[in-house]
Amino acid sequence: MGVLNVTPDSFSDGGQFVSLPAALAHAEAMVAAGADLIDVGGESTRPGAATVSAEEEIQRVVPVITALVKRCPVPLSIDTQKPEVARAALAAGASIVNDIAANREGPAMWDCVREFNAGYVAMHMQGTPQTMQAQPAYKDVVAEVNAFFTDRLAQLHAAGVAWEQVALDPGIGFGKTVAHNVRLLGALGQFRQHGRPLLLGVSRKSFLGALTGVTRPEERLPGALACAALAVGEGVGILRVHDVRETVQAVRVAEAITA
């Protein structure tokens, strides 16, 4: 899953792809490099990021999705926590909702997913992007994320969203300390008990910098590739990444070794 942020303030590539030509060129380059999905986001969810209105988010993502549907041969995902944005993106041609809030806003998001028969990614996050890194705490982070997945899957079933439409994301870096992130990465195989595909997003994140001493997000690729290889061995099926070409190479080698 290649990341396409059409935002001015994302943590590693904010402002690079806000124009339509730049966004389309980047998406096409990621597909050429081996991306199987493109995840379009119109609101930064980095720690402390300012919120934007649904109207602004729609203005950012819908023109990109509308154009990409005609030009890209891979499915498109909308990275949003707002039902209004999800609905507009799905109507424009996206086929997956990547929901970092896992439907905290009530039934509207899941109603939309059901109506469009869309794919849905439920991600675990403690707090909100504005508060999530203010001393996150767990008694047992793996057990609590597992319990969250069990609860969300039951709620999705009750809302009429088909089992086959859902993937799960432990939310690395979303309301977790470095130690929490490392613990979750070491326990990825445990999340397979839910029987759903797992999505993992570690690309360029700050915990990699904390572990390696690398301060610039765009220079954290080696650490992200180590996580990607580990994740493949643990059965993760979707990797959300900025550096598609390099990750595809790492995944192919990891798959050959673990086959």
PyMOL commands that set and color helices and strands:
alter all, ss='L'
color gray80, all
select helices_A, chain A and resi 20-33+54-71+83-92+108-116+141-158+163-165+178-186+188-194+206-212+217-219+221-233+244-258
alter helices_A, ss='H'
color red, helices_A
select strands_A, chain A and resi 2-5+38-41+76-79+96-99+119-123+166-169+199-200+238-239
alter strands_A, ss='S'
color yellow, strands_A
deselect
rebuild
show_as cartoon
